[in-house]
């Protein structure tokens, strides 16, 4: 096979490919076998029709068409590897010459990844916010830990905002019970406003055993449909918090004293804020690169993507939305090309353990078992995308270690030393 590449633009090339019939012969033989399985010719069993009979009845041209269609991806792929062309998008094929038993020549025009000139990362300076940690923030975290170790006890009182209550709920629409509209002995903190609109207002002032009705939109009901909710107060409860002392520290953590617990909380909050500094540095680095590095995005890649997107939404005629999607898609492609260029330049490799760690971490955010999440992304054909995300994140981390990062006070920020750690247990509240 002979091939040559011609650059048409920074993002498009033309590959010229010439193939001898010796190289095409295996594909022609395969085409004969395929056609023999399909045609019905009296006197011959399926699959046993000889090539000469196929040429007579079906035509040599049909055989060559099938052979060429089957062979083109192979020769095209070989040419892209030979010339180290990183193709994207849909190729356009043009058969230039076909001489039976002699040669096949064709061209392929296709978009390619743009060549990107990366800057000297050690010359880049990024400023991030100072790390500021107050005593109030530490105390707030310790108080949150006290709350998790608190207990609830029943009290005889009128409901006030901030009380914990046990309630029964019954929803009806037009006097008829709603399927799934009944809940018994539900625990709720009054004032949270995270259950049903109007529930907090109804509960405030109620006494144990009292019932009250109010109207509210029901989740899952028809748009504009209002339900009537009856709430019955079963009990009012008070949260009793443990005393802040050494005994609490032993119960709530691995530490022996409250002073040690406070010191650990302070250290963890400090590390969290340092990690936030790292995230800010990463985001600012990406923003700097997106603004300063020239990345040419193939127009056809964007237009094809926009068309597919709008077609799925049924909004092909919406020109305003088309412009919005086009701008967003252009930035997305630019970002991905830029990140992939860094991956290539830094020769980043992703191990199986790193990929597994990413899957486990992402699965937990979706509340899924890692194996189920992995199966879902495999079914969706997203393994390659996940792999690319991990590689890009790893490449950015490598580059971040080389840029100059300082906080607003001028202090150098060493991102290589950040390691999150936790020593505090996380129990469920007792009741």
Secondary structure, 3 states (H helix, E strand, C coil): CEEEEEEEECCEEEEEEEEEHHHHHHHHHHHHHHHHHHCCCCCCCCCCCCHHHHHHHCCHHHHHHHHHHHHHHHHHHHHHHHCCCCEEEEEEEEEEEEECCCEEEEEEEEEECCCCCCCCHHHCEEEECCCCCCHHHHHHHHHHHHHHCCEEEEECCCCCCCCEEEEEEEEEECCEEEEEEEEEEEEEECCCCCCCCCHHHHHCCCCCCCEEEEEEECCCCCCCCEEEEEEEEEEEEEEECCCCCHHHHHHHECCCCHHHHHHHHHHHHHHHHHHHHHHHHHHHHHHHHHHHCCCCCCHHHHHHHHHHHHHHHCCCCCHHHHHHHHHHHHHHHHHHHHHHHHHHHCCCCCCHHHHHHHHHHHHHHCCCCHHHHHHHHHHCCCHHHHHHHHHHHHHHHHHHCCCEEEECCCCECCHHHCCCCCCECCCCCCC
